[in-house]
Amino acid sequence: MAEITVSVDGVKYADHVEPRMLLVHYLREIVGKTGTPIGCDTSNCGACTVLLNGESVKSCAVLAVQADGTDITTIEGMASDAGLHPLQEAFHAEHALQCGYCTPGMIIAASDLLKENPHPSDEQIREGLEGNLCRCTGYENIVRAVRRAAAAGVNA
Amino acid sequence: MTAQAETETPAPEIGQARLRKEDERLITGQTNWTDNIRLPGMLHVAFLRSPYAHARITSVDVSAARSEPGVIAAYSGADFAAEQGSLPCAWPVTPDIVIPAHPPMATEEVRYVGEAVACVVARDRYAAADALNAIEVDYEPLPPVLDIRTALQEDSPKVHEAGNKSFEWPFASGDLEAAFGGAPVVLERYYRQQRLIPAAMEPRSVVCSCVGGEFTLWSATQIPHVLRVMLALVTGIPEQNIRVIAPDVGGGFGSKLQVTAEEVLALLIARKLGRPVKWTETRSEGNMTVHHGRDQWQRIRIAADRDGRIRGLDVDLLADMGAYLMLVTPGVPLLGAFMFPAIYKMDAYSFKCTGVFTTKMPTDAYRGAGRPEATFGIERIMDELATELDLDPLELRERNWIKHEEFPYTTIAGLTYDSGNYEAATAKAKELFDYDGLRKEQELRRASNDPVQLGIGISTFTEMCGLAPSRVLGSLAYGAGGWEQASIRMLPTGKVEVVTGSSAHGQGHETAWSQIVADQLGVPFEDIRVLHGDTQVSPKGMDTYGSRSLAVGGMALVSACDKVVEKAKVIAAAMIEASADDLEWSPGQFSVRGDPDKKVTIAEIALAAFAAHNLPDGVEPTIDADATYDPDNFSFPHGTHLCATEVDTETGFVKIRSYVCVDDIGTVVNPLIVEGQVHGGLAQGIAQALYEEAVYDDDGNLVTSTLADYLVPSASDLPSYVTGRTESRAANRLGVKGVGEAGTIASTPAVVNAIVDALRPFGIGDVTMPCTPERVWRAIQTAQGGDQASAAEQHAARQSDQTQGNSPQGIDGGAA
């Protein structure tokens, strides 16, 4: 067992974990952050995307021990006292989700995309999100939602 | 959110683009997926699965696994033999159909890679997976059966003792001989519907607890009600002791319309151990063992006059059942039987489907279920006929389709289409698409031998949906009815609980059902809560699939609201001291005809019923009501889809330049939700045309077992869509038809027709799906009679220079 200390959505945790434990299992089963779902075993679908020190990572492709000392934001930490994150608002307003299973990862990935490129073209949005799969929406409204959040100045 | 509730005459909720009630929990991570559930003392199950497509099990030894750390139990099929029964097939399509026994855990023989042969129950999922390595299974390999085209030959190895044929289902209408005999034009084509993996984003998961002989089973399922009945029938556990809950469910597309081995086994393991258990599949387990979709070979013949008038259609299908018949496996191709004639008039029609066993994962419903296959077949051959006759493919369709003034119209397949207007949808689609402009550009590119050729694909489709009517399903030997149930509970505070038997998994029923009830009862949208997906909360239902929820479940809501109003009227009359005959209902209140100041609201009536102080004699103290609705016909959405593709003839790469669809789905309850359903449907249909195929190798191993190999498209692989609508009301009171599958059904042939259209100058008449760059390029090379070997080398060099996005490379399912 290895000891790790991580901050998840602003709360500090110190835990002993098996060295092979995946970060996503740590978040879901030890910390209880079930808002981050698992969609595949091969880091193709992106459903489990979280921010690790501000960068989006697929938490099924990171070991919990690799996250030692880091600051993690999950979908459950996106809203603030001021309300929902502009991307959460935009996904709601544009009907950018149906079953909602890919949504946490999609919103987190989009936040990283907008941090790097605050005003992406539609093509850049599509390319920027190609690591996140959605089976319900056909992506049209996801693109609209990211465009809407960009216009609202997410990173302003 | 708008505030119509406070205006004098609220605008109808139906038709408004209400934002979804479901979203708040989904965008904040406050979801309740089955895999999120943790019960005290809960154990985790892992399954050992067959590495052979076909083998006799000679021994299974789980004893070593039992002493692994953290392991509570390990079982083989023998441990369940007395209680596990056989997984059900609810659609025995012919009297002599072969339905082989299908034990949830194999005991003697395995018939596909991934079939469960043993399991471990452990303290956590890691310990369970580890201990699988300690299980020893000896197999005696048997020959796999992988190709339905040869599986019926006498010398083929057998999947089951009874042979490889499950059933043959014929249908004929009109005089086919007369239609084909002497017909000036007869075309015959073979089309391949490849095998697909539904790939809902949420993997399957099941949790089961057993306390004092009472079972609660949570499952990522589309069908909690059907599942409950089936679990009782399969295991013998009394139905009243089983509660099934479908919590938040992350997509289904038919794949969660199933009674699975893992659900049955979770129930039995929980009973054996007296402790709650959980099993959640990995994606690779899911790709192998969630039922697959489609997989047909189609032989289609069409006879026509020189002016393009269709005389007859003759369809002969081979349908791959896989290793067993699951819940509706044999019925899926038959849903297509009635749809091959589509929107066209003709003199005669013949259909035959042969269901064939192979040593692969069973097939079953996947978005569209039978209708995409039929639509593909007819829409592809209509384009071939147009080419043969040198007619514009839209012109050919118009010469044959049912005119709007001819509805209701009984088709050659015996369905009565209640409404439709193919002219209107097509005219609108042509306009949005700039059909004539694109045809001109196509001519120019052809004339200049442009390496990038333009193709225009057409799909004028219809489908039967709203599964019901029960009588019709019965006549097709389906094992259940097709009604739907709804309850309205009027709460003392004037709020409303709506209980529905539909079981949404992304469709937005909580929102749309609120809109329907708001209009019927005149209560604010915000005051309505929709309950579903739990057999204890919503005790009756037929669940959600086949685009049935609105056309059947929505109408059940209307019927239940009618009953509420009827009951409320009696109490209202007493409250305002008037005769019930003099009362007038306008949504939300009763008033006395001619004396509008004398009125009472539905909320006041609900409170009066709750208090029950002054009710007339013999009136029960409630205005709650239940209704079960069973329509007398299917509904028939239709539309015209137009696709423009740019095909790079040097690389085979296909780019969808524009996609326009105009759908007529009847009355629209929520345009936002409808548009979303269309988008998602298009994506799945386009994915079949361009990207997806479940591939087995020569030994029967699934090659596409991960999402790295099975190419669910990403945002960068798909185009933006232009959507439009026309509206002809369905015959039901809401006028609704259904929209869940329309996009998927229509789009696959539109895309393939566009690709073939681009390649016509090369003399190409078909490209097998998925139309990967390699297949398109090979089709061109073959047509040009070029030197394939050296050309292939050049092609490979070019491919390595060019990123092909998410399109499959080097995978060929043997479907040339």
HADDOCK unambig.tbl for C-alpha pairs under 7 A between the chains (distance, minus, plus):
assign (segid A and resid 34 and name CA) (segid B and resid 36 and name CA) 5.86 0.50 0.50
assign (segid A and resid 35 and name CA) (segid B and resid 29 and name CA) 3.71 0.50 0.50
assign (segid A and resid 35 and name CA) (segid B and resid 30 and name CA) 5.85 0.50 0.50
assign (segid A and resid 35 and name CA) (segid B and resid 31 and name CA) 6.29 0.50 0.50
assign (segid A and resid 36 and name CA) (segid B and resid 29 and name CA) 6.76 0.50 0.50
assign (segid A and resid 39 and name CA) (segid B and resid 201 and name CA) 5.74 0.50 0.50
assign (segid A and resid 39 and name CA) (segid B and resid 202 and name CA) 5.84 0.50 0.50
assign (segid A and resid 39 and name CA) (segid B and resid 203 and name CA) 6.35 0.50 0.50
assign (segid A and resid 39 and name CA) (segid B and resid 283 and name CA) 6.88 0.50 0.50
assign (segid A and resid 40 and name CA) (segid B and resid 282 and name CA) 6.49 0.50 0.50
assign (segid A and resid 40 and name CA) (segid B and resid 283 and name CA) 4.72 0.50 0.50
assign (segid A and resid 41 and name CA) (segid B and resid 282 and name CA) 6.43 0.50 0.50
assign (segid A and resid 41 and name CA) (segid B and resid 283 and name CA) 5.97 0.50 0.50
assign (segid A and resid 44 and name CA) (segid B and resid 707 and name CA) 6.01 0.50 0.50
assign (segid A and resid 44 and name CA) (segid B and resid 708 and name CA) 6.28 0.50 0.50
assign (segid A and resid 75 and name CA) (segid B and resid 28 and name CA) 5.98 0.50 0.50
assign (segid A and resid 75 and name CA) (segid B and resid 29 and name CA) 5.76 0.50 0.50
assign (segid A and resid 76 and name CA) (segid B and resid 28 and name CA) 5.60 0.50 0.50
assign (segid A and resid 76 and name CA) (segid B and resid 29 and name CA) 5.44 0.50 0.50
assign (segid A and resid 88 and name CA) (segid B and resid 27 and name CA) 5.81 0.50 0.50
assign (segid A and resid 92 and name CA) (segid B and resid 19 and name CA) 6.92 0.50 0.50
assign (segid A and resid 92 and name CA) (segid B and resid 23 and name CA) 6.20 0.50 0.50
assign (segid A and resid 93 and name CA) (segid B and resid 19 and name CA) 6.57 0.50 0.50
assign (segid A and resid 95 and name CA) (segid B and resid 672 and name CA) 6.88 0.50 0.50
assign (segid A and resid 98 and name CA) (segid B and resid 506 and name CA) 4.43 0.50 0.50
assign (segid A and resid 98 and name CA) (segid B and resid 507 and name CA) 6.30 0.50 0.50
assign (segid A and resid 99 and name CA) (segid B and resid 249 and name CA) 6.85 0.50 0.50
assign (segid A and resid 99 and name CA) (segid B and resid 250 and name CA) 4.88 0.50 0.50
assign (segid A and resid 99 and name CA) (segid B and resid 251 and name CA) 5.41 0.50 0.50
assign (segid A and resid 99 and name CA) (segid B and resid 505 and name CA) 5.70 0.50 0.50
assign (segid A and resid 99 and name CA) (segid B and resid 506 and name CA) 3.53 0.50 0.50
assign (segid A and resid 100 and name CA) (segid B and resid 26 and name CA) 5.43 0.50 0.50
assign (segid A and resid 100 and name CA) (segid B and resid 250 and name CA) 6.58 0.50 0.50
assign (segid A and resid 101 and name CA) (segid B and resid 201 and name CA) 6.28 0.50 0.50
assign (segid A and resid 101 and name CA) (segid B and resid 202 and name CA) 6.20 0.50 0.50
assign (segid A and resid 101 and name CA) (segid B and resid 250 and name CA) 5.25 0.50 0.50
assign (segid A and resid 102 and name CA) (segid B and resid 201 and name CA) 6.81 0.50 0.50
assign (segid A and resid 103 and name CA) (segid B and resid 27 and name CA) 6.41 0.50 0.50
assign (segid A and resid 104 and name CA) (segid B and resid 27 and name CA) 6.49 0.50 0.50
assign (segid A and resid 104 and name CA) (segid B and resid 29 and name CA) 6.61 0.50 0.50
assign (segid A and resid 126 and name CA) (segid B and resid 715 and name CA) 4.86 0.50 0.50
assign (segid A and resid 126 and name CA) (segid B and resid 716 and name CA) 4.72 0.50 0.50
assign (segid A and resid 127 and name CA) (segid B and resid 715 and name CA) 6.99 0.50 0.50
assign (segid A and resid 127 and name CA) (segid B and resid 716 and name CA) 5.24 0.50 0.50
assign (segid A and resid 129 and name CA) (segid B and resid 715 and name CA) 6.64 0.50 0.50
assign (segid A and resid 130 and name CA) (segid B and resid 714 and name CA) 5.15 0.50 0.50
assign (segid A and resid 130 and name CA) (segid B and resid 715 and name CA) 5.60 0.50 0.50
assign (segid A and resid 130 and name CA) (segid B and resid 716 and name CA) 5.85 0.50 0.50
assign (segid A and resid 132 and name CA) (segid B and resid 714 and name CA) 6.88 0.50 0.50
assign (segid A and resid 133 and name CA) (segid B and resid 714 and name CA) 5.49 0.50 0.50
assign (segid A and resid 134 and name CA) (segid B and resid 201 and name CA) 6.93 0.50 0.50
assign (segid A and resid 135 and name CA) (segid B and resid 200 and name CA) 6.29 0.50 0.50
assign (segid A and resid 135 and name CA) (segid B and resid 201 and name CA) 6.31 0.50 0.50
assign (segid A and resid 135 and name CA) (segid B and resid 680 and name CA) 6.97 0.50 0.50
assign (segid A and resid 136 and name CA) (segid B and resid 680 and name CA) 4.84 0.50 0.50
assign (segid A and resid 137 and name CA) (segid B and resid 676 and name CA) 5.83 0.50 0.50
assign (segid A and resid 137 and name CA) (segid B and resid 679 and name CA) 5.86 0.50 0.50
assign (segid A and resid 137 and name CA) (segid B and resid 680 and name CA) 4.30 0.50 0.50
assign (segid A and resid 138 and name CA) (segid B and resid 679 and name CA) 5.06 0.50 0.50
assign (segid A and resid 138 and name CA) (segid B and resid 680 and name CA) 4.19 0.50 0.50
assign (segid A and resid 138 and name CA) (segid B and resid 682 and name CA) 7.00 0.50 0.50
assign (segid A and resid 138 and name CA) (segid B and resid 683 and name CA) 4.85 0.50 0.50
assign (segid A and resid 139 and name CA) (segid B and resid 715 and name CA) 5.60 0.50 0.50
assign (segid A and resid 140 and name CA) (segid B and resid 679 and name CA) 6.87 0.50 0.50
assign (segid A and resid 140 and name CA) (segid B and resid 720 and name CA) 6.10 0.50 0.50
